[in-house]
Amino acid sequence: MIAVFLAGCDDGSPEQAVEQTTPTPEITSGATGAAAVTKRADLRFKVEPIGYLFTDGRHRFTQNRRFTEISGVGVTLTRGRVCVNQGQECVEANVTYRINAGKELVQPNHYVATETVPDRAMVQYWGTDDNGNPVSVRTELDLILPTQAINPN
């Protein structure tokens, strides 16, 4: 089988493991005993396009991936997936991305690559928050060739 897509990181370094500690679950104020409810993370995910390159027979769309936690509960993402070819071809990988409570993590120079454009890609991550709740984020990308305006003057 020939792969028609590629996903990765252009920063030249391998994925880094982040030292993990066992967090203390945060209990929502006003709740006690069996009725106590743990607070959940609210993770936002944004892809910021930064470049395009045609290389090795593929259209490579480079971007920064920005994760922002806004509810005050940290998150550790442990799995990621990128799909291209209208979502028909996917690759998954184990990751260790730590987004601290109320903070932001930017993963620079990641990319999605496909042999065919236009195309629709999907980027998704899964993990758990510091209170043990499952967390997932996802976005879809319309991959089109960039245009360059030419000034006739």
C-alpha positions as CSV (number, residue, x, y, z in Angstrom):
1,M,0.0,0.0,0.0
2,I,1.3,3.5,-0.9
3,A,0.6,6.2,1.7
4,V,-1.1,9.3,0.3
5,F,-0.6,11.5,3.3
6,L,2.0,12.5,5.8
7,A,1.8,14.3,9.1
8,G,4.6,15.4,11.4
9,C,6.6,18.1,12.9
10,D,9.3,20.2,11.1
11,D,11.2,21.4,14.2
12,G,13.8,18.6,13.8
13,S,13.4,17.3,17.3
14,P,11.7,14.0,18.5
15,E,8.5,14.2,20.4
16,Q,9.3,15.0,24.0
17,A,7.9,13.2,27.1
18,V,6.7,15.6,29.8
19,E,7.3,14.7,33.4
20,Q,4.0,13.9,34.9
21,T,2.8,14.2,38.5
22,T,-0.4,12.8,39.9
23,P,-2.7,15.8,40.3
24,T,-5.2,16.3,43.1
25,P,-8.7,16.3,41.7
26,E,-10.5,19.6,42.0
27,I,-13.9,19.5,43.5
28,T,-16.5,22.0,42.4
29,S,-17.3,24.4,45.2
30,G,-20.6,23.8,47.1
31,A,-20.5,20.0,46.5
32,T,-19.7,17.5,49.3
33,G,-19.6,13.7,49.8
34,A,-21.0,11.4,47.1
35,A,-22.7,14.3,45.3
36,A,-19.3,16.0,44.7
37,V,-18.6,16.7,41.1
38,T,-15.1,17.2,39.7
39,K,-14.4,20.2,37.6
40,R,-13.7,19.4,33.9
41,A,-11.1,20.9,31.6
42,D,-12.2,23.1,28.8
43,L,-9.6,22.7,26.1
44,R,-9.6,24.9,22.9
45,F,-7.6,23.9,19.8
46,K,-6.7,26.1,16.9
47,V,-4.5,25.5,13.8
48,E,-2.6,28.5,12.5
49,P,-1.4,28.2,8.9
50,I,2.2,29.3,8.4
51,G,3.4,27.9,5.1
52,Y,3.1,25.7,2.0
53,L,5.6,23.6,0.2
54,F,5.3,21.0,-2.6
55,T,7.9,18.3,-1.8
56,D,8.3,14.6,-2.5
57,G,5.1,14.5,-4.5
58,R,3.0,16.0,-1.7
59,H,1.4,19.3,-0.9
60,R,2.7,20.1,2.6
61,F,0.7,22.6,4.7
62,T,2.7,23.7,7.7
63,Q,1.0,25.1,10.8
64,N,1.3,25.9,14.4
65,R,-1.1,24.0,16.6
66,R,-2.3,26.0,19.6
67,F,-4.0,24.4,22.7
68,T,-5.6,26.6,25.3
69,E,-7.1,25.4,28.6
70,I,-9.6,27.9,29.9
71,S,-11.4,26.3,32.9
72,G,-8.5,25.9,35.3
73,V,-7.9,22.1,35.0
74,G,-4.8,20.9,33.3
75,V,-4.8,18.3,30.5
76,T,-2.4,15.7,29.2
77,L,-3.0,14.7,25.6
78,T,-1.7,11.1,24.8
79,R,-2.9,10.3,21.3
80,G,-3.3,12.2,18.0
81,R,-4.7,11.5,14.6
82,V,-4.5,13.2,11.2
83,C,-6.7,12.3,8.3
84,V,-6.6,13.4,4.7
85,N,-8.2,12.3,1.4
86,Q,-11.5,13.6,2.6
87,G,-11.0,11.8,5.9
88,Q,-10.5,8.4,4.2
89,E,-6.7,8.0,5.0
90,C,-5.5,8.4,8.6
91,V,-2.4,8.1,10.7
92,E,-2.3,8.0,14.5
93,A,0.5,8.5,17.0
94,N,1.2,8.5,20.7
95,V,2.0,11.9,22.0
96,T,2.6,13.5,25.3
97,Y,1.4,17.1,25.3
98,R,0.9,18.8,28.6
99,I,-1.4,21.9,28.8
100,N,-1.3,23.3,32.3
101,A,-4.5,24.7,33.9
102,G,-5.4,28.1,32.4
103,K,-2.3,28.0,30.1
104,E,-1.5,27.6,26.5
105,L,0.8,25.2,24.6
106,V,1.9,25.9,21.0
107,Q,3.3,23.1,18.9
108,P,5.2,24.8,16.2
109,N,6.0,23.6,12.6
110,H,3.6,20.7,12.4
111,Y,2.2,19.8,9.0
112,V,-0.4,17.9,7.0
113,A,0.5,16.6,3.6
114,T,-1.6,15.2,0.8
115,E,-1.0,14.2,-2.8
116,T,-4.3,15.7,-4.0
117,V,-5.6,19.3,-3.6
118,P,-8.1,20.5,-2.8
119,D,-8.6,18.2,0.1
120,R,-10.2,18.2,3.5
121,A,-8.1,17.1,6.5
122,M,-9.0,16.4,10.1
123,V,-6.6,16.8,13.1
124,Q,-7.7,15.3,16.4
125,Y,-6.2,14.7,19.9
126,W,-7.3,12.7,23.0
127,G,-6.2,12.6,26.6
128,T,-7.4,13.2,30.1
129,D,-7.7,16.1,32.4
130,D,-6.2,16.3,35.9
131,N,-9.4,15.1,37.4
132,G,-9.5,11.9,35.2
133,N,-12.1,13.2,32.7
134,P,-11.6,12.3,29.1
135,V,-10.8,15.2,26.8
136,S,-10.7,15.4,23.0
137,V,-10.3,18.2,20.5
138,R,-10.6,18.2,16.8
139,T,-10.6,20.6,13.8
140,E,-11.1,20.2,10.1
141,L,-8.9,21.9,7.5
142,D,-9.7,22.8,3.9
143,L,-6.4,22.3,2.0
144,I,-6.2,24.4,-1.1
145,L,-3.3,25.7,-3.1
146,P,-2.2,29.2,-1.9
147,T,-2.5,32.0,-4.4
148,Q,-0.1,34.8,-4.9
149,A,-1.3,38.2,-6.1
150,I,0.8,39.6,-8.9
151,N,1.0,43.4,-9.3
152,P,1.2,44.2,-13.0
153,N,2.9,47.6,-12.4
